[in-house]
Amino acid sequence: MTTPPKILLQVENLVKYFPVHANINFFQRKTSLVHAVDGISFNLFKGETLGLVGESGCGKSTVGRTILQLYRPTSGSVIFDGIDLVNLPPARLRKFRRRMQMIFQDPCASLNSRMTVGEIISDPLVVNNEVKTHKEIEARVAGLLELVKLNPAFVNRYPHEFSGGQLQRIGIARALALHPELIVCDEPISALDVSIQAQIVNLLLALQKQLNLSYLFISHDLSMVRHICDRVAVMYLGMIVEIAEKNDFYHNPLHPYTQALLSAVNIPDPFLEEKRKRTILKGEIPSPIDPPSGCRFHTRCPIAQLQCSESVPEFRELHPGHYVACFLATL
């Protein structure tokens, strides 16, 4: 009998709104809310990679930052290893931060240009009292640089002396310094050249196998998500519309939005590429300040009906492990 995988992270009805202020006139001010994340739920199992995809502005990065409590959620629960992080006092939350780290999208912006590589990587070790002596710091930093396939002799260099791929490796080394269990990868390859992207993804896969890491991999590159992820979740305008195992997701997409996303992915075969039918979405993404009623995708959906604009579709399981929020989705 197979033991079911352990749930490392449970996100339940997570909501994050941002206030936006606008001056009506000299005496009046209007406050609106940006519905960045609006009631999403999913699980992340220990040792797996969950891909989170969607168009720019759908709330993917906000989900990652809210899970790590860089943004405090408006409501909902983020349960990490059985503990709800939302209600933890700062002293206890700090202990959990060691077990969750983030790899940022822009390696140049995420590293302090006035610090050496050694100082950048050793900073979390020093802040958390992981090391006591200078020799321990040197040894740990050298080990982390070797882990990400960089020369330990780079320890006294500054970020401007490295390429984009090398900078991202430094960011990964910093994320690994405190032996985390969960890493949120916020589009870690989108700012890199295509050849370097493959190297970074293969490094992440090797590190996951070696260190038993769990990844939330945020991306808009569906081809790379197919390579690295075990399951895929699709977001649209602050809500998750579909979650499925990787093979089921790519071979049998059920939500019209997912079908449109996959139809835009290039196929490396000119004959198949010429024959296949593409789904072209019309119209612009609605404003997250004033999202549409009912299903949020109905304003662009090619098969929308009256009920789609009147009520929110239930997020239901149509196939084991395959969930979709659509009235018209069928197997």
C-alpha positions in Angstrom: 0.0 0.0 0.0 1.4 3.4 -1.1 1.8 6.0 1.6 0.1 9.3 0.6 2.4 12.2 0.2 2.7 14.6 3.2 1.0 18.0 2.7 3.6 20.6 3.5 1.5 23.7 2.6 -2.2 24.3 2.7 -3.6 27.6 1.4 -7.3 28.1 2.3 -9.5 30.9 0.9 -6.5 33.2 0.7 -7.5 36.9 0.0 -5.2 39.9 -0.5 -6.6 43.3 -1.4 -4.5 46.4 -1.8 -6.1 49.9 -1.2 -5.8 52.4 -3.9 -6.4 56.1 -3.2 -7.5 58.7 -5.8 -8.2 62.4 -5.2 -11.7 63.4 -6.5 -11.1 67.0 -5.7 -9.1 69.1 -3.2 -11.5 68.0 -0.4 -12.5 64.5 -1.3 -10.5 61.3 -1.6 -11.8 58.0 -2.9 -10.4 54.6 -1.8 -10.8 51.5 -3.9 -9.5 47.9 -3.5 -7.4 46.0 -5.9 -8.5 42.3 -5.8 -5.1 40.9 -6.3 -5.9 37.5 -4.8 -9.5 36.7 -4.2 -10.2 33.4 -2.3 -7.8 30.8 -3.6 -7.2 27.3 -2.1 -4.6 24.6 -2.9 -2.2 22.1 -1.3 1.5 21.7 -1.9 3.0 18.3 -1.1 6.4 17.7 0.4 9.0 17.2 -2.3 6.8 18.3 -5.3 6.9 21.2 -7.6 3.6 23.1 -8.2 3.5 25.4 -11.1 1.4 28.6 -10.9 0.7 30.1 -14.3 -1.4 32.8 -15.8 -1.2 36.2 -17.7 0.8 39.1 -16.2 -1.2 40.8 -13.5 -3.3 37.8 -12.5 -1.9 37.7 -9.0 0.8 35.0 -9.2 3.6 36.9 -7.5 1.2 38.2 -4.8 0.3 34.7 -3.9 3.9 33.8 -3.4 4.7 36.8 -1.3 1.5 36.4 0.8 2.4 32.7 1.5 5.8 33.9 2.8 4.0 36.6 4.8 5.9 39.4 3.0 2.4 40.6 2.4 0.0 40.0 5.3 -3.2 38.5 3.9 -6.5 40.3 4.1 -8.1 37.0 5.1 -7.7 33.2 4.8 -5.2 30.7 6.1 -1.6 29.7 5.1 -0.9 26.5 7.0 2.7 25.4 6.8 3.5 22.0 8.3 0.3 22.2 10.4 0.8 25.7 11.7 -1.3 28.7 10.5 1.2 31.4 9.7 -1.4 34.2 9.5 -2.1 34.3 13.2 1.5 33.7 14.5 3.1 36.5 16.5 6.3 38.0 14.9 8.7 36.0 17.2 7.3 32.6 16.2 6.8 33.7 12.6 10.6 34.5 12.4 11.4 30.8 13.2 9.2 29.6 10.3 10.8 32.1 7.9 14.0 30.0 8.0 12.1 27.1 6.5 10.6 29.1 3.6 12.6 31.2 1.2 12.2 33.0 -2.1 14.1 33.2 -5.4 13.2 36.5 -7.0 12.5 37.3 -10.7 15.2 39.9 -11.2 18.6 38.8 -9.8 20.1 42.2 -10.3 17.5 44.0 -8.2 17.4 41.3 -5.5 21.1 41.5 -4.6 22.7 44.4 -2.8 25.2 46.0 -5.2 27.3 47.3 -2.3 27.8 43.9 -0.7 30.2 41.2 -1.9 29.0 37.7 -2.8 30.3 36.4 0.5 28.4 39.0 2.5 25.2 38.4 0.5 25.2 34.7 1.1 26.4 34.8 4.7 24.0 37.6 5.8 21.1 35.1 6.7 23.6 32.9 8.5 24.8 35.8 10.7 21.4 37.3 11.3 20.0 33.9 12.5 23.1 33.0 14.5 23.8 30.0 12.4 27.6 30.5 12.5 29.9 31.8 15.3 33.3 32.3 13.8 34.8 33.7 10.6 36.1 30.3 9.5 32.6 28.8 9.8 31.2 31.6 7.6 33.9 31.0 5.0 33.3 27.3 5.0 29.5 27.6 4.7 29.7 30.2 1.9 32.2 28.2 0.0 29.9 25.1 0.3 26.9 27.0 -0.9 28.7 28.4 -3.9 29.9 24.9 -4.9 26.3 23.7 -4.4 25.1 26.1 -7.1 28.1 25.3 -9.4 30.0 28.6 -8.8 33.7 29.0 -8.0 34.2 29.7 -4.3 37.0 32.1 -5.3 34.2 34.5 -6.4 33.4 35.3 -2.7 35.0 38.7 -2.7 33.5 39.9 -6.0 30.5 42.3 -6.3 27.2 41.6 -8.2 28.1 43.9 -11.2 31.0 41.6 -12.0 28.6 38.6 -12.9 26.3 37.7 -15.7 22.6 37.3 -15.2 22.8 33.5 -14.8 25.6 33.7 -12.3 23.6 36.3 -10.3 20.6 34.0 -10.2 22.8 31.2 -8.9 24.0 33.5 -6.1 20.3 34.2 -5.3 19.7 30.5 -5.1 22.7 30.0 -2.8 21.3 32.7 -0.5 17.9 31.0 -0.5 19.5 27.7 0.5 21.6 29.1 3.3 19.2 28.2 6.1 18.2 24.8 4.8 14.6 25.6 3.8 11.9 23.1 3.0 9.8 25.3 0.7 11.1 27.7 -1.9 8.9 30.1 -3.8 10.4 30.6 -7.3 9.0 33.9 -8.6 9.6 33.7 -12.3 13.3 32.9 -11.7 14.2 32.4 -15.3 12.2 35.1 -17.1 15.0 37.7 -17.0 17.6 35.2 -18.4 18.7 34.1 -21.9 17.1 31.0 -23.2 20.3 28.9 -23.0 20.8 30.0 -19.4 17.2 29.3 -18.5 17.7 25.6 -19.1 20.8 25.6 -16.9 19.0 27.2 -14.0 16.0 24.9 -14.3 18.2 21.8 -14.3 20.1 23.2 -11.3 16.8 23.6 -9.4 15.8 20.0 -10.3 19.1 18.7 -9.1 18.9 20.6 -5.8 15.3 19.4 -5.3 16.4 15.8 -5.6 19.5 16.3 -3.4 17.9 18.4 -0.6 14.3 17.2 -0.8 12.9 20.6 -1.5 9.4 21.7 -2.4 8.9 24.4 -5.0 6.0 26.8 -5.8 7.2 27.6 -9.4 5.6 30.9 -10.6 5.9 31.4 -14.4 4.2 32.3 -17.6 6.4 29.9 -19.6 4.2 26.8 -20.1 7.0 24.9 -21.9 9.3 25.2 -18.9 6.6 24.5 -16.4 5.9 21.2 -18.3 9.6 20.3 -17.8 9.9 21.1 -14.1 6.5 20.8 -12.4 4.5 17.9 -11.1 1.2 19.7 -11.0 0.0 22.9 -12.5 -2.5 25.6 -11.2 -3.9 28.3 -13.5 -4.8 31.8 -12.2 -7.0 34.3 -13.8 -7.8 37.7 -12.3 -7.0 36.7 -8.7 -8.6 33.3 -8.8 -7.5 29.7 -9.6 -9.6 28.3 -12.4 -7.9 24.9 -12.9 -5.5 22.5 -11.1 -4.3 19.2 -12.4 -1.5 16.7 -12.6 1.0 17.7 -15.3 0.2 15.1 -17.9 -3.6 15.5 -17.4 -3.2 19.3 -17.6 -1.4 19.3 -20.9 -3.3 16.5 -22.6 -6.8 17.3 -21.3 -7.2 20.9 -20.3 -10.8 21.6 -19.3 -11.2 25.3 -18.6 -11.5 27.5 -21.7 -8.9 29.9 -20.4 -6.4 27.0 -19.9 -7.1 25.8 -23.5 -6.4 29.3 -24.8 -3.1 29.5 -22.9 -1.9 26.1 -24.2 -2.9 27.0 -27.8 -0.5 29.9 -27.7 2.5 27.6 -26.9 4.7 27.0 -29.9 5.1 23.4 -31.1 8.7 22.5 -32.4 7.2 20.9 -35.5 6.4 23.2 -38.4 3.8 20.8 -39.9 1.8 20.4 -36.6 2.2 24.1 -35.9 0.6 25.0 -39.2 -2.3 22.6 -38.8 -3.3 23.2 -35.2 -6.2 25.5 -34.2 -5.5 28.4 -32.0 -7.9 30.0 -29.5 -7.6 33.8 -29.7 -9.1 35.6 -26.7 -10.9 38.9 -27.5 -11.0 41.9 -25.3 -8.8 43.1 -22.5 -8.4 41.6 -19.0 -10.9 43.4 -16.7 -9.7 45.7 -14.0 -8.9 43.9 -10.6 -10.4 47.0 -9.0 -13.8 46.2 -10.4 -13.8 42.5 -11.4 -16.9 41.2 -13.3 -19.6 39.4 -11.6 -20.0 35.6 -11.8 -17.2 33.8 -13.6 -14.4 36.4 -14.0 -13.5 34.9 -17.4 -17.0 35.2 -18.9 -16.2 38.6 -20.6 -13.6 36.9 -22.8 -14.8 33.3 -22.9 -15.8 32.0 -26.3 -18.4 29.6 -24.9 -19.9 31.8 -22.1 -23.6 31.6 -21.3 -26.0 33.6 -19.2 -25.3 31.7 -16.0 -21.6 32.5 -16.3 -22.3 36.2 -15.7 -24.8 35.6 -12.9 -23.1 33.2 -10.5 -19.6 32.1 -9.5 -18.8 28.5 -10.7 -17.9 25.9 -8.1 -14.3 24.7 -8.0 -15.1 21.0 -8.6 -13.2 17.8 -9.1 -14.1 16.3 -12.5 -11.3 13.7 -12.5 -9.1 12.4 -9.6 -6.8 15.3 -8.9 -8.2 17.5 -11.7 -10.2 20.5 -10.4 -11.8 23.2 -12.6 -14.1 26.2 -12.0 -16.4 26.2 -15.0 -20.1 25.5 -15.4 -19.5 24.0 -18.9 -16.3 22.0 -18.4 -16.8 18.3 -19.1 -14.4 15.3 -19.4 
